[in-house]
Amino acid sequence: AIVDATNGKLLFGKNATSRKEIASLTKIMSCYTVLELVKRWNLKIKETFVDVSDVAASIDGTRAEFSVGDRPSIYTLLYAMMLPSGNDAAICLAEYFGNLLYQEKVESSIFFKDLYSNLICKSPCKFFVTEMN
């Protein structure tokens, strides 16, 4: 929708008065968080590839149609998450960056490192959501 910022009057819109699900806002925040983490770790979004998991490939809702074993770049996943609103792309990014956040936490904490250094992060999306919040 296009709205006149001075008076709030609707100038143009397609289904402008229909309610939208909150998921789109979550994906915008996910995109922002991914871009901040990319900057923090100096990743190259067109040269860093992410494995599509069983969980991501089988997620319900709107999808970008990734399959298990696909290896899209972060750039492709961001595009797929934002344009077709792909839940599968969003899960891929949350899993990938959640695992990186987990590794960062393990490496930065002696206590955490001693307890969890040999474990694989079983809930990478939780680490990602914590970072997002």
C-alpha positions in Angstrom: 0.0 0.0 0.0 1.1 3.6 -0.6 -0.1 6.0 2.0 0.3 9.8 2.2 2.6 10.3 5.2 1.3 13.7 6.0 -2.3 12.7 6.5 -2.4 8.8 6.5 -4.7 8.7 3.5 -4.5 5.6 1.4 -3.3 6.5 -2.1 -3.0 3.0 -3.7 -3.1 -0.5 -2.5 -3.9 -4.0 -3.4 -5.8 -5.7 -0.6 -4.6 -2.8 1.6 -7.3 -3.2 4.2 -6.9 -7.0 4.6 -5.2 -8.3 7.7 -1.7 -9.8 7.2 -0.1 -12.6 9.2 2.8 -11.5 11.5 5.2 -14.0 9.8 6.2 -11.3 7.3 7.5 -9.1 10.2 9.4 -12.0 11.6 11.0 -12.6 8.2 12.0 -8.9 8.0 13.6 -9.2 11.4 15.3 -12.4 10.4 16.7 -10.7 7.3 18.0 -7.8 9.4 19.6 -10.2 12.0 21.2 -12.3 9.2 22.7 -9.1 7.6 24.0 -8.0 11.0 25.7 -11.4 11.6 27.1 -11.4 8.1 28.7 -8.0 8.9 29.9 -9.2 12.3 31.6 -12.2 10.9 32.7 -10.7 7.5 30.9 -13.4 5.5 30.5 -13.2 1.7 26.8 -13.8 1.1 27.2 -15.0 -2.5 30.1 -17.3 -1.6 28.8 -18.8 1.7 26.6 -21.9 1.1 24.1 -23.5 3.5 22.9 -27.1 3.6 19.1 -27.5 3.4 18.0 -29.8 6.3 15.2 -32.2 6.5 13.4 -29.8 8.8 13.7 -26.9 6.4 12.7 -28.9 3.4 9.6 -30.2 5.0 8.3 -27.0 6.7 4.7 -26.0 6.1 3.4 -22.8 4.7 4.8 -20.6 1.9 8.0 -22.1 0.5 10.7 -21.4 -2.0 10.8 -25.2 -2.8 14.3 -26.1 -1.5 15.0 -29.8 -1.2 17.2 -31.7 1.3 20.8 -31.6 0.1 20.4 -28.3 -1.8 23.2 -25.8 -1.0 22.0 -22.3 -1.7 24.0 -19.2 -0.9 23.1 -16.9 1.9 22.2 -14.4 -0.8 19.8 -16.9 -2.5 18.2 -17.8 0.9 17.7 -14.1 1.8 16.0 -13.5 -1.6 13.9 -16.7 -1.2 12.9 -15.7 2.3 11.8 -12.2 1.4 10.2 -12.5 -2.0 8.2 -15.7 -2.1 8.2 -15.5 1.7 9.8 -18.9 1.9 9.6 -20.6 5.3 12.1 -23.2 4.1 14.7 -20.4 3.4 14.0 -18.8 6.8 14.6 -22.1 8.6 17.8 -22.7 6.7 19.1 -19.3 7.7 18.0 -19.7 11.3 19.7 -23.1 11.6 22.9 -22.0 9.9 23.3 -18.8 11.9 22.1 -20.5 15.1 24.9 -23.0 14.8 27.4 -20.2 14.3 26.1 -18.4 17.4 26.3 -21.6 19.4 29.9 -22.1 18.3 30.7 -18.5 19.2 29.2 -19.0 22.7 31.2 -22.2 23.2 34.4 -20.6 22.1 33.9 -17.5 24.2 33.1 -19.2 27.5 35.5 -21.4 29.4 32.6 -22.8 31.5 30.4 -23.4 28.5 33.4 -24.8 26.5 34.2 -27.4 29.2 30.6 -28.6 29.3 29.5 -28.4 25.7 32.6 -28.5 23.5 31.8 -32.0 22.1 28.1 -31.4 21.6 26.3 -30.4 18.5 23.7 -27.7 18.9 20.4 -29.5 18.9 18.3 -26.3 18.7 20.1 -23.8 16.5 16.9 -21.9 15.8 16.6 -21.0 19.5 20.1 -19.4 19.4 19.1 -17.5 16.3 15.8 -16.3 17.8 17.6 -15.2 21.0 20.0 -13.1 18.8 17.0 -11.7 17.0 15.3 -10.6 20.2 
